Every structure is written in C-alpha cells, then in structure tokens.
Amino acid sequence: MTAVDEPEPASRERGRLLRYVGGKIGGGLVSLFLVTVLGFFLFRVMPGDPVRTMTRGAPMTDDQIAALRERFGLDQPLWKQFLDYLAALGHGDLGTSYTYSRPVSELILERIGPTLLLAGTATVLAIGLGLWMGSRAAWKHGGAFDKTATSAALTLWSVPTFWLGLILLMALGVGFGPIPGLFPVGGISSPDVAPGVLPHVLDVAHHMVLPTLTMVAVIYAEYLMVMRSSLLEEMGEDYLTTARAKGLREDLVRGRHAVPNALLPAVTLIFLRLGLVVAGAITVETVYSWPGIGLLTFEALRVPDLPLLQGVFLVLAGSVVVMNVLADLLYRVLDPRVRES
C-alpha cells in the first residue's frame, strides 16, 4: 500500500459516518414534517366546535359567531388554514390559544418545567430501580427474588396509569378509615407554604411523591425486563467463564464484565423512552392536577383549543422523534457492529 492509498480507509469511514448521520437526521426531519401534518388534520376531525364551546352560556348573535370564526381563521378552507399554519410555523409561531388568548409557545414554556421535573425524576428513579432489579433477577434467575420481582413488575406494567393513580390518591392522599392522608392530593405547591427556598423545595417534593410513585411503578418494569433478558444472554458467554477461572468473585464478574456488556439494549431503550415518558405524563398530571404539559393538554381537549393542541402535539411528538434519532446515533457509538455496517 502506498502513502497515497493510506488515507482511503479513514476517508471511507468518514463517508459512512456522514451517510449514517445524514440518513438518521433526514429521517427525523421527514418524521417531524409528518407529525406536523398529522397534528393539524387530526384535531380538525375531532367532534366539537371551538367557537360554540367558548361562547356557551353567553348570548351571541350569528354575526358575532361569524366574527369569531373569522378572527380565528376557522372560516377559511381547510387547505388555506393548513398553509397559513405552515407559514406561521416557519417563523416559529405556534399560534394563539383560543382559551387563554396568549401565544401557545408562552403557555408551553410555562408548563414544560413542571413536566420535566416530574418526568425526569420518575425516569431517573425508574431506570435505577429497573436496572438494579433486572440484573439481580437475571443473575439469580429462577430464584425467589427473580419470580417475585418479575411478577410484580409485569403486574404493575399492565395496570392502567390513571387507575393506579386514583388508587394511590385515595389510599395515600385522601386516606381511609382512621388513617389520614399522608400526601397532598393535587397541585405542585401549597398556598400557605412558609417563605424561603428550603420550605418551598420541601413542599414541592412533598407534592411530587404520589405522581412520581405512580409513574415509576408503571415504567420501571420495562427497564427491568430488558436488563434481565440482556443479562441472561450474556451469562453463557465464554468471557465470564474465563473471568471466573481467574478467581474473580461473582459480584465482580457480574459488575465488571456481565452488566456493562448487557447495558447496550437498556441504554438504547432509555433514550427511546425519554420522549415517550414526557408524553405519557398526561394521565398522571391530570389525575394529580400537576400544572404541566399533560394537564394543559387535557384542558385544551375540552374546548377543543386547536392551536394549543397542535403546539403541544408537535412538542411531545417532536421530542419522541429527536430521542429516537439520538438513540440511533448513540447505538453506533456503543455497538461496533453498527459502525462496521
């Protein structure tokens, strides 16, 4: 091989990398466009008249109703509304909420913080609990811990989130019989909390217990099952036999060799689920009146507030698309087999 030919492998590798990254980002952009189209037309076929709902109980003439339709652009043909929506979206304008008479982007920015706090805390706890329990269950598969942990995880995984939330709300929030409620039943803070940073943080943490517990109970099972399955596949590999032959203790064989190699599917799942966890907070936030994106979506559905629904749908679905692209890119970094393809 000549000196001129030496850079070719590196050049080919860069070319493969650029094609891979470009393909994933391009696919993500196409998905975002399809999400935009779906979000617009999906809420247009929902039953209900936004203008009639907003003016319910108020004496309105037909001319006033028509003026409101014209103000919101609902008197235009559907294709014209769609083109106007795309044009506004190109300038970063998500529209103005029918209900709040405020820009949709402002409303989403106000509510995204509580949702990220709740979903982020629940996700971290669910990942830690699921991976730890999954690795333990797999290492002692067939034992009492494996059977108990797997059965409990599958049971909670199959329970509807809203039902579990209501049960926890009644049992630990409202209380029953002589046992009083232990946690607040709704909201993010108490109106009579003492001034100061620490009392406010403790009050928010107190309000977070029930919604966080509900989300963790539902989502940790997926991490447990993936980690358990992945580690079971690794346990028969030759490198573990070699590690044992060198005299390593079982906990070191598991912690240093088996678990790191079994983490790849779990890490991919974590990124894939991050966007879905935020979207899945809608039910929990509604049950506990948590002032986040989920509760905002529920309030918008009752009108229906079309611009607000479109904006929230675009943000939630867009987060799923972005996380999917990041998961694909991370998979290439972690798995040599993907880099060689």
Secondary structure per residue as TSV (DSSP state, phi and psi in degrees):
chain	resnum	aa	ss	phi	psi
A	1	M	-	360.0	131.3
A	2	T	-	-84.7	168.1
A	3	A	T	-63.8	-29.3
A	4	V	T	-70.3	-30.9
A	5	D	T	-82.7	-14.8
A	6	E	T	-61.9	-39.8
A	7	P	H	-70.7	-9.6
A	8	E	H	-61.0	-45.0
A	9	P	H	-57.9	-43.8
A	10	A	H	-63.2	-38.5
A	11	S	H	-65.2	-41.7
A	12	R	H	-65.2	-38.5
A	13	E	H	-63.6	-43.3
A	14	R	H	-62.8	-39.4
A	15	G	H	-63.3	-43.0
A	16	R	H	-63.5	-40.4
A	17	L	H	-63.6	-45.7
A	18	L	H	-64.3	-40.2
A	19	R	H	-65.0	-39.9
A	20	Y	H	-65.3	-50.2
A	21	V	H	-64.1	-44.0
A	22	G	H	-62.6	-39.6
A	23	G	H	-64.4	-42.2
A	24	K	H	-68.1	-43.1
A	25	I	H	-67.1	-40.9
A	26	G	H	-61.5	-43.1
A	27	G	H	-62.1	-37.3
A	28	G	H	-65.0	-40.0
A	29	L	H	-65.8	-39.1
A	30	V	H	-63.2	-42.0
A	31	S	H	-62.4	-40.7
A	32	L	H	-62.8	-39.5
A	33	F	H	-65.3	-42.5
A	34	L	H	-65.1	-36.2
A	35	V	H	-63.4	-40.7
A	36	T	H	-61.5	-46.5
A	37	V	H	-63.6	-46.1
A	38	L	H	-62.2	-43.6
A	39	G	H	-61.3	-35.5
A	40	F	H	-70.0	-51.9
A	41	F	H	-78.4	-26.8
A	42	L	H	-61.0	-44.7
A	43	F	H	-80.6	-13.0
A	44	R	H	-76.6	-21.2
A	45	V	S	-95.0	1.2
A	46	M	S	-70.0	144.6
A	47	P	S	-69.1	149.1
A	48	G	S	116.2	147.4
A	49	D	-	-113.4	112.4
A	50	P	H	-56.2	-42.4
A	51	V	H	-66.4	-45.9
A	52	R	H	-62.1	-38.5
A	53	T	H	-67.4	-42.8
A	54	M	H	-67.6	-29.3
A	55	T	T	-101.4	12.9
A	56	R	T	-62.4	130.1
A	57	G	T	87.0	-9.1
A	58	A	S	-102.3	136.6
A	59	P	-	-69.9	110.5
A	60	M	-	-129.3	134.9
A	61	T	-	-83.6	167.4
A	62	D	H	-63.0	-34.5
A	63	D	H	-66.2	-38.3
A	64	Q	H	-67.9	-39.1
A	65	I	H	-62.2	-43.7
A	66	A	H	-63.9	-36.6
A	67	A	H	-65.7	-38.1
A	68	L	H	-66.8	-40.4
A	69	R	H	-61.2	-41.1
A	70	E	H	-66.6	-38.6
A	71	R	H	-63.0	-40.2
A	72	F	H	-88.2	-1.8
A	73	G	T	76.9	14.0
A	74	L	T	-80.4	-6.1
A	75	D	T	-87.3	-6.7
A	76	Q	S	-84.3	155.4
A	77	P	-	-59.2	155.1
A	78	L	H	-60.5	-40.3
A	79	W	H	-65.4	-34.1
A	80	K	H	-69.8	-40.6
A	81	Q	H	-60.7	-39.4
A	82	F	H	-67.1	-44.0
A	83	L	H	-64.3	-39.4
A	84	D	H	-64.0	-38.1
A	85	Y	H	-64.5	-44.5
A	86	L	H	-64.0	-40.2
A	87	A	H	-63.0	-43.2
A	88	A	H	-66.8	-38.5
A	89	L	H	-65.2	-33.8
A	90	G	H	-62.8	-23.5
A	91	H	T	-99.1	11.0
A	92	G	T	79.3	14.8
A	93	D	-	-98.7	115.0
A	94	L	-	-88.8	2.3
A	95	G	-	98.0	-178.7
A	96	T	B	-117.1	133.0
A	97	S	-	-66.5	134.5
A	98	Y	T	-65.4	-39.6
A	99	T	T	-77.5	-46.8
A	100	Y	T	-95.5	-11.6
A	101	S	-	53.2	40.4
A	102	R	S	-134.9	156.8
A	103	P	B	-57.9	137.3
A	104	V	H	-61.7	-37.8
A	105	S	H	-60.9	-38.0
A	106	E	H	-65.4	-43.0
A	107	L	H	-62.9	-42.0
A	108	I	H	-66.6	-41.7
A	109	L	H	-63.7	-35.0
A	110	E	H	-67.3	-36.3
A	111	R	H	-94.0	-14.6
A	112	I	H	-69.8	-29.5
A	113	G	H	-61.2	-55.1
A	114	P	H	-58.7	-35.7
A	115	T	H	-67.2	-44.7
A	116	L	H	-64.6	-36.8
A	117	L	H	-62.5	-48.7
A	118	L	H	-68.0	-52.4
A	119	A	H	-66.9	-37.4
A	120	G	H	-65.9	-45.1
A	121	T	H	-62.5	-46.0
A	122	A	H	-63.1	-39.0
A	123	T	H	-66.3	-44.6
A	124	V	H	-60.8	-45.5
A	125	L	H	-65.9	-41.5
A	126	A	H	-66.1	-39.7
A	127	I	H	-64.2	-49.3
A	128	G	H	-60.1	-46.9
A	129	L	H	-66.3	-45.2
A	130	G	H	-65.4	-44.4
A	131	L	H	-67.9	-40.0
A	132	W	H	-66.2	-48.1
A	133	M	H	-67.4	-37.1
A	134	G	H	-65.1	-40.8
A	135	S	H	-68.3	-39.1
A	136	R	H	-67.8	-42.6
A	137	A	H	-63.7	-39.7
A	138	A	H	-70.3	-40.5
A	139	W	H	-66.5	-28.9
A	140	K	T	-120.1	47.0
A	141	H	T	-63.3	142.2
A	142	G	T	89.9	-11.0
A	143	G	S	-84.4	-177.4
A	144	A	H	-65.6	-41.6
A	145	F	H	-64.4	-42.7
A	146	D	H	-60.1	-48.2
A	147	K	H	-65.4	-43.3
A	148	T	H	-67.1	-47.6
A	149	A	H	-64.6	-42.5
A	150	T	H	-66.7	-42.6
A	151	S	H	-64.5	-44.8
A	152	A	H	-64.1	-41.7
A	153	A	H	-64.3	-45.4
A	154	L	H	-66.0	-35.6
A	155	T	H	-65.2	-48.5
A	156	L	H	-67.0	-33.8
A	157	W	H	-64.1	-32.7
A	158	S	H	-87.7	-9.1
A	159	V	S	-78.0	132.8
A	160	P	-	-59.7	136.5
A	161	T	H	-61.0	-43.4
A	162	F	H	-64.8	-36.2
A	163	W	H	-67.3	-45.7
A	164	L	H	-62.5	-40.1
A	165	G	H	-62.1	-42.1
A	166	L	H	-65.4	-39.8
A	167	I	H	-62.0	-47.8
A	168	L	H	-65.8	-34.3
A	169	L	I	-63.7	-44.0
A	170	M	I	-72.5	-39.4
A	171	A	I	-76.5	-43.8
A	172	L	I	-106.7	-15.1
A	173	G	I	-99.3	-56.1
A	174	V	I	-79.1	-38.4
A	175	G	E	90.0	170.3
A	176	F	E	-149.8	140.3
A	177	G	T	60.4	-136.2
A	178	P	T	-77.6	-7.2
A	179	I	E	-87.4	118.0
A	180	P	E	-77.7	165.6
A	181	G	-	-68.3	142.2
A	182	L	-	-100.0	-22.4
A	183	F	S	-132.0	156.7
A	184	P	-	-61.5	150.1
A	185	V	S	-94.4	-4.6
A	186	G	S	-175.6	165.3
A	187	G	S	83.7	-179.8
A	188	I	S	-112.7	-16.2
A	189	S	S	-157.8	163.4
A	190	S	-	-93.9	145.1
A	191	P	T	-70.1	-21.7
A	192	D	T	-105.1	22.6
A	193	V	-	-66.1	143.9
A	194	A	-	-65.7	149.0
A	195	P	S	-66.9	151.7
A	196	G	S	122.1	156.2
A	197	V	H	-69.9	-48.7
A	198	L	H	-61.8	-47.4
A	199	P	H	-60.0	-36.7
A	200	H	H	-67.1	-42.5
A	201	V	H	-63.0	-45.0
A	202	L	H	-64.8	-35.8
A	203	D	H	-67.7	-43.4
A	204	V	H	-63.5	-41.8
A	205	A	H	-62.0	-38.1
A	206	H	H	-63.0	-41.3
A	207	H	H	-70.6	-24.2
A	208	M	H	-79.7	-16.8
A	209	V	H	-57.4	-53.8
A	210	L	H	-67.3	-49.7
A	211	P	H	-62.9	-36.5
A	212	T	H	-66.8	-43.5
A	213	L	H	-60.0	-39.5
A	214	T	H	-63.4	-47.0
A	215	M	H	-66.8	-42.1
A	216	V	H	-62.4	-43.2
A	217	A	H	-61.1	-30.6
A	218	V	H	-86.0	-38.4
A	219	I	H	-98.3	-16.6
A	220	Y	H	-68.2	-25.3
A	221	A	H	-61.5	-35.2
A	222	E	H	-64.5	-42.0
A	223	Y	H	-67.3	-38.9
A	224	L	H	-60.6	-48.4
A	225	M	H	-67.4	-39.3
A	226	V	H	-67.1	-44.1
A	227	M	H	-64.8	-41.9
A	228	R	H	-62.0	-47.2
A	229	S	H	-64.2	-42.7
A	230	S	H	-66.2	-41.4
A	231	L	H	-70.0	-34.7
A	232	L	H	-60.9	-36.4
A	233	E	H	-67.9	-33.4
A	234	E	H	-77.6	-23.4
A	235	M	T	-66.8	-19.2
A	236	G	T	-94.7	4.5
A	237	E	-	-75.1	153.4
A	238	D	H	-67.3	-31.2
A	239	Y	H	-66.2	-25.8
A	240	L	H	-72.9	-38.6
A	241	T	H	-61.7	-40.8
A	242	T	H	-63.8	-41.6
A	243	A	H	-62.9	-40.5
A	244	R	H	-66.9	-38.4
A	245	A	H	-63.7	-25.1
A	246	K	T	-79.1	-4.6
A	247	G	T	94.9	10.5
A	248	L	-	-69.9	142.3
A	249	R	-	-68.2	159.2
A	250	E	H	-61.4	-38.8
A	251	D	H	-66.7	-31.9
A	252	L	H	-74.5	-37.5
A	253	V	I	-61.1	-41.7
A	254	R	I	-71.3	-48.7
A	255	G	I	-72.9	-37.2
A	256	R	I	-91.7	-26.5
A	257	H	I	-118.3	-55.0
A	258	A	I	-72.1	-50.9
A	259	V	H	-63.6	-46.6
A	260	P	H	-57.0	-38.1
A	261	N	H	-74.4	-25.2
A	262	A	H	-85.7	-6.8
A	263	L	H	-76.8	-19.1
A	264	L	H	-55.9	-52.6
A	265	P	H	-61.9	-34.5
A	266	A	H	-68.1	-41.4
A	267	V	H	-62.9	-42.1
A	268	T	H	-61.5	-43.3
A	269	L	H	-62.7	-37.9
A	270	I	H	-58.5	-47.2
A	271	F	H	-68.2	-38.5
A	272	L	H	-64.8	-32.9
A	273	R	H	-86.5	-16.9
A	274	L	H	-58.5	-46.8
A	275	G	H	-65.8	-38.0
A	276	L	H	-69.7	-30.6
A	277	V	H	-64.5	-42.3
A	278	V	H	-62.1	-43.8
A	279	A	H	-67.5	-33.7
A	280	G	H	-75.2	-6.1
A	281	A	H	-75.1	-6.5
A	282	I	H	-58.3	-48.3
A	283	T	H	-64.8	-45.8
A	284	V	H	-64.5	-43.9
A	285	E	H	-64.6	-34.6
A	286	T	H	-68.1	-43.1
A	287	V	H	-63.2	-42.4
A	288	Y	H	-100.8	10.1
A	289	S	T	52.0	40.5
A	290	W	-	-79.7	123.0
A	291	P	T	-76.9	64.7
A	292	G	T	-120.2	-162.4
A	293	I	H	-62.7	-36.8
A	294	G	H	-62.3	-47.9
A	295	L	H	-66.0	-36.4
A	296	L	H	-62.2	-40.0
A	297	T	H	-63.7	-43.5
A	298	F	H	-61.6	-42.1
A	299	E	H	-65.6	-37.0
A	300	A	H	-69.8	-31.4
A	301	L	H	-67.8	-26.1
A	302	R	T	-73.4	-18.5
A	303	V	T	-80.9	-61.2
A	304	P	T	-83.9	139.9
A	305	D	-	-90.3	92.5
A	306	L	H	-59.8	-49.8
A	307	P	H	-60.4	-39.6
A	308	L	H	-67.8	-42.3
A	309	L	H	-62.7	-43.6
A	310	Q	H	-62.4	-42.3
A	311	G	H	-65.9	-45.1
A	312	V	H	-65.4	-42.6
A	313	F	H	-61.7	-41.2
A	314	L	H	-64.9	-41.1
A	315	V	H	-67.6	-46.6
A	316	L	H	-67.9	-47.9
A	317	A	H	-67.0	-36.7
A	318	G	H	-62.8	-36.6
A	319	S	H	-64.8	-36.5
A	320	V	H	-65.6	-43.9
A	321	V	H	-62.8	-44.8
A	322	V	H	-62.3	-43.2
A	323	M	H	-66.6	-34.8
A	324	N	H	-63.4	-42.6
A	325	V	H	-64.2	-43.8
A	326	L	H	-62.5	-37.6
A	327	A	H	-63.9	-41.8
A	328	D	H	-63.8	-41.8
A	329	L	H	-67.6	-40.2
A	330	L	H	-66.0	-36.3
A	331	Y	H	-60.7	-36.8
A	332	R	H	-66.4	-35.3
A	333	V	H	-70.5	-39.7
A	334	L	H	-84.2	-30.2
A	335	D	-	-109.5	111.6
A	336	P	H	-60.9	-27.7
A	337	R	H	-64.5	-33.5
A	338	V	H	-71.9	-37.4
A	339	R	H	-65.0	-31.7
A	340	E	H	-82.8	-11.1
A	341	S	-	-80.1	360.0
